[in-house]
Amino acid sequence: MAPGELGAGEQETWRAFQDAEPSLASPFLSYEFTLAASRYRPRTRVAVVREGGETVAFLPMELGRFGEATPVAALINDAQGMVHRGGYDWDPREVLALSGIGVWEFDHVVAQKPFEQYTTLRARSPIMDLGSGFDSYLAGARRRSSRIKDLPRRQRRLEREIGPVRFDFHSDDVEAMSTLFRWKSEQYRRTARTDRFALGWIRSLVTDLAAMKPPRCSGQVSLLWAGDDLVAGHVGLRAPSVLPTWFPTYDTRFSKYSPGLLLHVAMAEAAAAAGVGYIDLGRGEKDYKDWLADDALEVWEGRVTTRRSAAALHWGRRVPVRTLRNVVVGNRTLYEAADRALKGYGAVRTRLGAATRAR
């Protein structure tokens, strides 16, 4: 059924399942995220699983054109899976077959046992563990990383050369958020990645979500300033115990001050004070994640198939490219070489674009 068709009782059951199971705490698994996504992704649906007249699970998904499905807003969804009653076991193929789905592809499932046999890749999602408080986290981060240890010096230099540093953990500054979108688009182009914000539905959905206030999926726009200059910021979502990083970015004019690291450490201090247990830095290898993270979650990638015809069509369209990508991502040497190549291509593309605009 469409998310908007779930009654108040089913919505509360969904929230109760999340409250009872820490692994389901992410805002990406919330009813609110699924409902918001459905406004821009009209083929969003929820499979509601019932036993003996009692609702025991929800599987949010987005339907494709050929009998396949993906998680909701999969391009920007960093936590996927079944939201279920504690202790409930299920057969993914049976759930999908009963929903008329031939293939369900996932890339950020939160390590749920029933999906294990369908998993083709296990990936780390580094986290900043704030469970023992910010001071404990920061002391450990400084022991692990000279870059984190050096941040106070960089912040003092930023204040001396640009202006007093201040941090807004939760801002409603719409103009600043638009600036963050522009910086993020520039970063995508600079590194030859797909520009998420060039897709109208993503920009509109993220804008809507940033303004939301429900506790299980509230918008979180954080800004780092030096004097009158915005130097870094983050547009994301927050649940009571989890803050996933979603779209962090910074003004490259201030790169020498490590604005991205300063932003993340400031977010960690404010998040810990607000009761957040950890910041999820998201799947993927990046140097800054190595410097900041002190633990990691595991997310899974794979696909569940229920019909041969849909599986064959899906394989031809998606699997070879995804397999090649995973080989590169899974090998640090190959990944770093590919990353350098993409950045080089992005730099050339940026210069050509600037030259064209200057004519």
N, C-alpha and C positions, 0 to 999 in steps of 0.2 A: 504494500500500500504506500501511498504518498506520505511523507512525514507529517504533513498538515492534517492527515486523517486520523492520526493517533489521538485517542481521547486523553483527558487529564489524568485518569488513573494509570494508563499505560505510560504516559510521560513520567509520572512519579515512580513507577516501577523501574523504568530505565535509570532514573537518577539514583534510586536505592541500590541497584546493582553496582553502579559506579562507586557509590560511597562505601560499599562493603568489600570491594576488591581493589587494593592499591594499584595493581597492574592495569586497571581500567580507568585510572584517574585522569588521563590526558584530556584536555579540552577537545581534541580532535575526535574523541569517541563520544562526545556529548550529544544529546538530542538537539541542543541549541545549534551546534555546528552543522548537523545534518539538515535541520530546518532552514537555516540561513543559506546553505549551499543550494537547496532545492529551488530557491528563488531565481537563481542564475543557471542552474543545471536541472532543467525540468524533468529529466528522466531519472532523477534521484528517487529511490524507493527504499522501503524497510521491510525485510522479511521478519515477520513476527512468529516466533516459535511457541506453541502452546502444548502442554501436556495435561490431560485430565481437566481441561478448562482453565488451567492456570498458565499465565505467561511466564516463560522461563528464559527467553533470550530474544535479542534483536540483532539482526545483521543489516547494517546500512550499506547500500550499494548504489552504483550508477549504471543504468542499463545502456548497452551498446546497440548497434543497429543489426547485429548478426547473431543474436542469442548469447552474446558474451556480456560480462559485467566487470566492473572495477570497483574499488572502494570509492566513497563519495569524494568528489573534487580531488582525484588522486594526484594531480600535478602538484598540489600544495598540502596534501594530507600526510602528516608525519607519524600518525598512530592509527592503525587499522585493526579490524578484527570483530569478533562477536562480543556483544555486551550481554552478560548472562548471569543467572543466579549462581551463587557460590556452590561449588561441587557438581554443577550440571555438566554432563558429558554429551557430546553430539557428534554426528557424522556429517562433515561438511558437504560431502557429495549428496547425501539424502536431502539436506536443507536446500541446496541449490537446485537439485532435480525437481523437488516439489514446488520451487519458485519459478520453474521453467527456464533456468539458466544453464547454458551449455558449458561455459568456461568462466571462472572467476579468477582474475589475476590480481596478485597483491605484491607490494614491495616494502611495506612497513608494518607487517603484522606483529603484534606485541607478544611474540613467543608463546602462543597458545597451543597446548599439546595436540588437540585434534588436527591442527594444520601441519604438524611436523612431517608427516609422511608425504605431504605435497610441497615441501620446501626445497628449493634448489640452491638457495644462498642464505647464509647466516651472516649478518653484519653487525658491527658495533655502533652503538649510538652513545657517544661519550657524554658524561654528566658532571656537573659541579655539585657535589654532595654537601648540602647545607644542614643535614640532620643534627650535627653537633654544634651548630651555630656558625656565624660568619667568621669570628675570630679564629676558630679552630680550622675552618676551611682555608683562610688566608695564610695562616702559619704554614700549613702543609703545602700550599701552592708555591709559597716563596722558597721552601726547601727544595721542591722539585724543579723549579724553573727560574733561571737567572732573569728571564724576561719579565716575570711577575715581580721578582725581587727588585728590579730596576724601575718599576712603575712610579713610585713616589718621586724619584728624581725627574722623570719625564713630566709628571704632573706639575711639579714646581716650575720647571722650565716653561711649560705651557702657560701657567699663570703669569710668569714674569714677562713673557714675550707677547702674549695675546690678551690675557685678562683673567679675572677671578673665575675659577671653575665652579660650576653649579650643576646639579643633576636633578631632573624631574622624573620620578619613577613612573608616574601616571599622568600624562599630559593630554589635554583636549585641544591642543594647538593644531588646527586643521592645515594651516599654511606650512607649518613645520613638517607635518606628515607628508604633504605633497612634495616637499624638498627631499625627504627620505626616499620616496618612490622614484624621484628623478635620479638620485645618487645610485639607487639599486639598479635601475635600468642601465646607467652608465657603467656600473660594475659588470653587469651581465655582458654588455657589448665589449668592454675592455678585455674580458677573459674568454670571449667567444662562446659564451653560454646562451641558451635560449632566454630571451627577455620575458620573464613571467608577466611583467606589467605592461607589455605590449598587447596582452590579451585582455580585452575589455571586461570579460566576466571576472577575471582574477582581480583586477584593480577595483571593480565595484564590490565584489564580495569581501575583499580585505578591508575596504573602507567601511562597509556595514559592520563587519565583525569588530573593528577597532572601536566602534561606538557602543558596543553591547556591554551590559552590566551584569547579567546573570552570573552567579558565583562559579558555576561549573564551566563557564566559557565566556569570560569577560575580556574585552579588548585591553591591550596593554601597550601603550605608546610611551616609550622612555626616551628622554632627550638629554644629551650632555652638551653643555655650553661652556665657552671660555669668553668672558666678557659678553659682548653682543653677538658673538659668532656661534652658530650651531656647528659643532664639530663632529658629532656622531649621534646615532639614534637607532632605535629598534621598534619595529611594528610587529606585534605578536598577540598571543592569547595567553590567558592564565586560568588555571583551575586552583582550588584552595591549596593543594599541596604540590602542584607541578607548574613550572614556567618553562615551556619549550621556547627556544630561540627560533624565530621564523624568518624575519627579514632584517637582520642587523646590517648596518652600513655606516659609512663615514665620509667626510669631505677629504679627498685625497690631498688637498693643500696642507693638511695637518698630519700627514702620515708619519713624520719623524717623531711625533709625540706618542705614537701607539694609541690613537683614539679608540680603536675597536677594543683593545684590551682594557683600557680605562673604563669604557662603557660597561663591559661585562662584569668587571669587579664591582662597579657601582651598583649594577643591577643585582648582583649577588648579595651585597650588604642590605639593600632595601628589601629584597625578596625574603631573606632570612628573618628580618624584623617583622615581616608580614605573615610569617608562618609557613612559607614555602619550604618543602623538604629538599628539592633538588631542581636545578636548571638543566634541561635536556638540550644539549648542543646540536643534536640531530645527526643522522647517519652521514658518514662520509669522513675521509681523512683530510685534515687540514692542520697546519702547524699550530695555529692559535688554539685549536681544540686540545692538542697535546700539551700545550702550556697551561691551559685552564682546567682540564678535566682531572678528576681523581678517582673516577670509577666509570663504568659503562653499563648500559642496558644492551639487550640483544633484540634485534628486529629481524624478521624473516621475509624472504622473497620467494615467490613460487606461483603456482596456479593449480586450481582444482578443476577437473574436467568431468562432465557427466554425459556428453554426447560426442561421438567420434567426429562427426561432420564439423561441429563447432570447434573442436580441438584442432583439427587439421587446418581449418581456415585461420585460426588464431596463431598456430605455430608458424605458418608461412608469413603472416603479417608482422609478428612481434618477436618471436623467440630468437632467431639468429642474431638480430641486432642487440637484443638484451644480453645474450650469451657473450658476445664479443665485448660489450661494455663491462660485464662482470669480470672477465678475464683481466682486463686492463685495471679496473678498480681494485681487484684482489691482489695485484702485484705492485708493490710500492715503487719499484724501479720503472715499470711501464706507466704507472699512474703519473709519476713525477715528470716523465718524458712527455706524456700526452698533455699534461697541464701546462708545461712550458711551451709546447707547440701551440696550444689554444691561446695562451696569453700573447704569444708572438703574433699570431693571426689577428687577435683582437686589437693589438696595438696598431698594426698596419691598417685595419679596418677603421679604427678611430681616427687615425691621421688622414686617411682618404676622405672620411666623412667631414672632417674639419676643413680640409682643403676645398671640397665641393661647396660647403656653405660659405666659404670666404670669397668664392667667385662672384 
